[in-house]
Amino acid sequence: MLVRSLGALLLTVVVSGSAWATTWNVTSITGLKNALNGVIAGDIIEIQYDVYQVTTASDPKHWFKRGGTVDNPIIIRGIANAQGDRPVLDANGQAIERGIFYLWSYAPNYVVENLEFRNSRGRNVYSNNAAAAYILADNITFRNCYSHDNDNGWFSSSSADNTLLEYCHTAYNGKPAGYPGGLTHNHYVASQSITVRGCYIHHSTEGQNFKSRASHVVFEGNLVENDGNYCWELASNNVDNSLMIGNVIVKGPSASNSRIIGLCDGTASGVHGTLTMINNTIVATAGNNRYVWSHSLATTDLVLYNNVFYGSSLNVFDLYGSGTQTGSHNWFKPGMSVPAGITDSLFGDDPGFVNRFTPEYHLRATAGARDVGTNTPQWLNRYDVWETRLPQWQYLKHAWATPRPSDGQLDMGAYECVVGDIDYDGDVDLDDLTEFTSAMNGPNQMPGHLAADCDVDGDCDLVDVAIFTANFSGPY
């Protein structure tokens, strides 16, 4: 191992076989720029905890000059402080052109982890659509990052392919009131292919929580709530099909638009392909909410399996496009009008959430939506091939996902019921035992945690102890 100190940089060069990998230890914006100017495939840039002021003069548009390879990406990793806070890249008061991280198409293959991006704004100097990152390159991953108080949370262009946003927290993005330009969003993406997994997405201040012009989207195991306009949209494109699987999507009670999921915004050439929805929980919070809406230019086919549509609205499909609607084994409220192509539906006022008022959208042991899904949901993949796709992940608070457990029969909705899983991480282990013991308060007393009421009789007593003990299995 060779260690060098170069001004603001500490370089650690590690020899592994014939491959040289350098770890760049960064403690300043100048150090970050120098590292990005010198990295090669396989290198790691470690940004130590601090709040780093990003200025217009520091020219973030031209920081990225080199790329990694598919097998050896360049890793940019934030090193948290003792309290777990991520390093912060803050553009407060500065005019930013499109993104703090501006990833040109000639700089592909980056993995960015554990960073916070804030206050990235055009400020009328540039267009008012700056984001945490402006992604033009292939094979770009952002993992465990926090994007907030920017014009857009994340922005990708059609030149990008294989974009991954994983375990990220994205909130409070949208250009300031009164600034000119189109609507801005928590996500505004146009990649050829993008996957969003295990993310917490909320409080878009102007537009959508998620807006896509991508060719192919996989949206998996996320929590989306409190939208400024509407929750989730395929605005155009989608020629290579998309998948929503294992998400919880809750309509914002103060949103300016009643749509929850939108197909086509009326621009470009419409939205096409197929959107498959598997094991999602979609929640309306007002009587005028529209769960799925389509524009007349939409030709998108809808395929629905094992979803729960719940809430105060009965307007589940408000469709003006020419696509078809097929699928089976979905939960609807009585009075909802369901197309004939969607079969084996269940109707009820309460699918059996642990607490629909708190809310907590995991299922109780006695839930009507438990063990009634189909085990063979199909989706049309990126290559126009139908294949079985089971939910593999379920959202875990906050900004994480855990493997979805299986008892051999799928539940409806975003969560699989595991009786005794008090912390909802997919297993019954010592952490659950601690919470169960704390919640137990004897017969005829509501437990401190509703999930501790294993037999759903309103208390946590010796019967619940027996059920919990039988289900105890240790870590997943």
SVG drawing of the C-alpha trace seen along z (x, -y; Angstrom):
<svg xmlns="http://www.w3.org/2000/svg" viewBox="-71 -35 75 58">
<polyline fill="none" stroke="black" stroke-width="0.4" points="0.0,0.0 1.3,-3.4 0.0,-6.6 0.6,-10.1 -0.5,-13.5 -1.2,-16.0 -2.5,-19.2 -6.2,-18.6 -6.0,-15.0 -4.7,-11.9 -4.1,-9.2 -4.1,-5.5 -2.9,-3.3 -3.8,0.4 -2.1,3.0 -4.3,6.1 -2.7,8.5 -1.9,6.5 -4.7,4.0 -4.0,0.6 -6.9,-1.1 -6.6,-4.4 -8.6,-5.7 -8.9,-9.5 -9.5,-11.1 -11.4,-14.3 -11.9,-17.2 -12.6,-20.1 -14.3,-21.0 -10.9,-21.6 -9.9,-18.1 -13.0,-16.6 -12.3,-18.3 -8.7,-17.1 -9.8,-13.6 -12.4,-13.6 -9.7,-14.9 -7.4,-12.0 -9.6,-8.9 -9.5,-5.8 -11.7,-2.7 -12.0,-1.0 -10.9,-4.0 -12.8,-5.1 -13.3,-8.8 -14.1,-9.1 -15.6,-12.4 -15.2,-13.0 -18.1,-14.5 -18.5,-18.2 -20.8,-20.8 -19.2,-21.6 -20.3,-24.9 -20.7,-24.5 -20.3,-27.8 -21.0,-28.9 -17.4,-29.7 -16.4,-26.2 -18.0,-25.1 -19.7,-21.8 -20.8,-21.4 -17.2,-20.3 -16.2,-18.3 -16.7,-14.9 -14.1,-14.2 -13.4,-10.5 -15.4,-7.3 -15.2,-3.8 -16.0,-0.5 -19.0,1.8 -16.8,4.2 -14.9,1.5 -17.0,-1.5 -15.7,-4.6 -17.1,-4.9 -17.8,-8.2 -18.6,-7.5 -19.6,-9.8 -18.1,-9.1 -20.7,-9.8 -19.8,-11.5 -20.3,-9.8 -24.0,-10.8 -24.6,-9.1 -24.9,-12.4 -23.9,-12.3 -21.4,-14.8 -23.4,-17.7 -23.0,-19.3 -24.8,-22.7 -25.3,-25.2 -27.2,-27.7 -27.3,-31.1 -25.5,-29.9 -26.7,-29.5 -26.3,-25.9 -26.6,-24.8 -28.7,-21.6 -27.0,-19.7 -24.4,-19.6 -23.2,-16.4 -23.3,-16.8 -22.5,-13.4 -21.6,-13.8 -22.3,-10.9 -18.5,-10.5 -18.2,-9.8 -20.2,-6.6 -20.0,-3.9 -20.2,-5.7 -21.6,-4.6 -22.4,-7.5 -23.2,-6.6 -24.1,-8.3 -24.2,-12.0 -26.7,-14.8 -27.4,-17.3 -29.3,-20.5 -30.2,-24.0 -29.3,-23.2 -31.2,-25.9 -30.9,-27.8 -32.0,-31.0 -33.0,-32.6 -29.3,-32.7 -29.7,-29.3 -33.0,-27.5 -34.9,-26.8 -34.5,-23.0 -31.3,-22.3 -31.1,-18.9 -28.9,-17.0 -27.6,-15.2 -28.0,-15.7 -27.5,-12.2 -26.5,-11.9 -24.2,-8.8 -24.8,-5.1 -24.6,-2.9 -25.0,-5.6 -26.1,-4.6 -27.0,-6.8 -27.5,-4.8 -28.4,-6.0 -28.4,-9.7 -30.6,-12.5 -31.8,-15.1 -33.9,-18.0 -34.7,-21.7 -33.5,-21.7 -35.4,-22.7 -35.7,-19.0 -34.6,-16.1 -33.1,-14.0 -32.9,-14.5 -31.8,-12.1 -31.7,-12.5 -32.5,-10.1 -28.8,-9.6 -28.5,-7.7 -29.2,-4.0 -29.2,-1.7 -29.8,-4.4 -30.3,-3.1 -31.6,-5.1 -31.6,-2.9 -32.4,-3.6 -32.5,-7.3 -34.5,-9.9 -36.0,-12.6 -38.2,-15.4 -39.1,-19.1 -37.9,-19.6 -39.5,-22.1 -38.5,-25.5 -39.4,-28.5 -42.8,-30.1 -43.0,-32.7 -40.0,-31.5 -40.5,-31.0 -40.4,-27.6 -42.3,-24.4 -43.2,-22.3 -40.4,-20.8 -40.5,-17.5 -38.9,-15.2 -37.9,-13.0 -37.8,-14.0 -36.3,-11.1 -35.9,-10.2 -33.3,-7.4 -33.6,-4.5 -33.9,-2.3 -34.2,-3.3 -34.8,-1.4 -35.9,-3.1 -35.9,-0.8 -36.4,-1.2 -36.7,-5.0 -38.7,-7.4 -40.2,-10.0 -42.4,-12.7 -43.5,-16.4 -42.8,-17.5 -43.5,-21.2 -44.7,-22.0 -45.0,-19.0 -44.9,-15.2 -43.2,-13.0 -42.1,-10.9 -42.4,-12.0 -41.0,-9.8 -40.3,-10.1 -38.1,-7.0 -38.4,-4.1 -38.4,-1.5 -39.0,-2.0 -38.8,0.5 -40.3,-1.1 -39.9,1.3 -40.5,1.3 -40.8,-2.5 -43.0,-4.7 -44.4,-7.7 -46.6,-10.3 -47.6,-13.9 -47.3,-15.0 -47.5,-18.6 -49.4,-17.8 -49.8,-14.1 -47.9,-11.1 -46.6,-9.1 -46.6,-9.6 -45.5,-8.1 -45.6,-11.4 -44.5,-10.1 -42.4,-7.3 -42.6,-4.0 -42.0,-2.1 -40.1,0.6 -42.7,1.1 -42.7,0.4 -43.3,2.2 -44.6,0.9 -44.1,3.6 -44.4,3.6 -44.9,-0.1 -47.0,-2.1 -48.4,-5.2 -50.5,-7.6 -52.2,-10.7 -51.2,-14.0 -54.3,-15.5 -53.3,-19.1 -52.1,-18.2 -53.2,-20.6 -54.3,-17.7 -56.6,-14.8 -54.6,-12.2 -52.6,-9.5 -51.1,-7.7 -51.1,-9.4 -50.5,-8.1 -49.4,-10.8 -49.3,-14.6 -50.5,-15.5 -47.1,-16.4 -44.7,-14.7 -46.2,-11.7 -48.1,-10.2 -47.2,-7.3 -47.2,-3.7 -46.1,-0.2 -47.5,1.7 -47.5,0.7 -47.8,3.7 -48.7,3.1 -48.0,6.0 -48.6,6.0 -48.9,2.3 -51.0,0.5 -52.6,-2.6 -54.3,-5.0 -56.7,-7.8 -57.2,-10.6 -60.1,-12.5 -63.3,-11.7 -62.3,-13.2 -59.0,-11.3 -58.4,-9.3 -56.3,-6.2 -55.3,-5.7 -55.9,-8.4 -55.0,-8.4 -54.9,-11.1 -56.4,-10.5 -52.9,-10.2 -52.1,-7.3 -52.1,-3.8 -50.6,-2.1 -52.0,1.3 -52.6,1.8 -51.9,5.1 -52.8,5.4 -52.2,8.3 -52.5,8.4 -52.9,4.6 -55.0,3.0 -56.9,-0.2 -58.1,-1.8 -59.3,-5.1 -62.1,-7.6 -62.5,-7.7 -64.4,-5.3 -62.9,-6.6 -60.4,-3.9 -60.1,-4.1 -60.5,-7.5 -59.2,-6.5 -59.4,-8.4 -56.7,-6.5 -57.0,-3.5 -55.0,-0.9 -56.5,2.3 -56.9,3.3 -56.3,6.9 -55.1,8.8 -56.6,10.5 -56.7,10.8 -57.0,7.1 -58.7,5.5 -61.3,2.8 -63.8,0.9 -67.5,1.7 -68.9,-0.7 -65.7,-0.8 -66.2,-0.1 -63.7,2.5 -63.1,3.3 -64.2,6.8 -60.6,7.7 -59.7,7.6 -61.0,10.8 -61.1,12.5 -61.4,9.2 -62.2,8.9 -64.3,6.1 -64.4,4.8 -64.2,1.7 -61.1,2.8 -58.4,5.0 -57.1,5.6 -54.3,3.0 -52.7,3.0 -53.9,-0.5 -55.6,-2.4 -55.7,-5.6 -52.0,-6.0 -51.5,-4.8 -49.8,-1.4 -50.3,0.5 -48.9,3.9 -51.6,6.6 -53.1,8.1 -53.2,11.9 -56.9,11.9 -56.7,9.5 -59.1,10.2 -56.2,9.4 -54.0,12.1 -53.2,15.3 -55.6,14.4 -53.2,13.1 -52.2,15.0 -48.7,16.7 -48.2,16.3 -48.4,12.6 -47.0,11.8 -45.4,8.7 -44.2,7.6 -40.5,7.0 -38.2,4.6 -37.8,7.0 -41.6,7.5 -41.5,11.0 -44.1,12.1 -42.6,13.6 -43.7,14.4 -42.5,11.7 -43.0,12.1 -42.4,9.2 -38.9,9.6 -38.7,6.5 -40.9,4.5 -40.4,1.0 -38.8,0.6 -38.9,-2.7 -37.1,-4.9 -35.5,-4.7 -34.7,-1.0 -36.1,2.3 -36.1,5.7 -36.7,9.1 -40.4,9.9 -41.0,13.0 -43.0,15.9 -45.4,18.4 -46.3,20.0 -49.3,17.9 -49.0,14.2 -50.9,11.6 -52.4,8.6 -50.8,5.3 -47.2,4.1 -46.6,6.1 -46.6,9.8 -48.0,10.6 -45.6,12.2 -47.4,12.7 -45.0,11.5 -42.9,9.3 -43.3,6.3 -40.6,4.2 -41.8,5.1 -38.4,6.2 -39.6,9.5 -38.7,11.9 -39.5,12.7 -36.2,12.3 -34.8,10.9 -35.6,7.3 -39.2,8.3 -39.0,10.1 -37.9,6.8 -40.7,4.9 -43.3,7.6 -42.2,7.7 -42.5,4.0 -46.0,4.0 -47.5,6.8 -49.9,5.5 -52.2,8.4 -55.9,9.3 -58.4,6.7 -55.8,4.0 -54.8,2.6 -51.1,3.3 -48.5,0.6 -47.8,1.9 -50.8,3.2 -48.7,5.8 -48.1,7.4 -51.8,8.5 -51.0,11.6 -54.5,13.1 -56.2,9.7 -58.5,9.8 -57.6,6.3 -55.0,7.2 -51.6,8.8 -51.8,11.7 -50.6,15.3 -52.4,16.5 -50.3,13.9 -47.2,15.2 -47.9,18.7 -48.4,17.5 -45.3,15.3 -43.2,18.2 -44.4,20.5 -43.4,18.0 -40.0,17.1 -37.4,18.0 -34.4,15.7 -33.1,13.3 -34.6,13.6"/>
</svg>
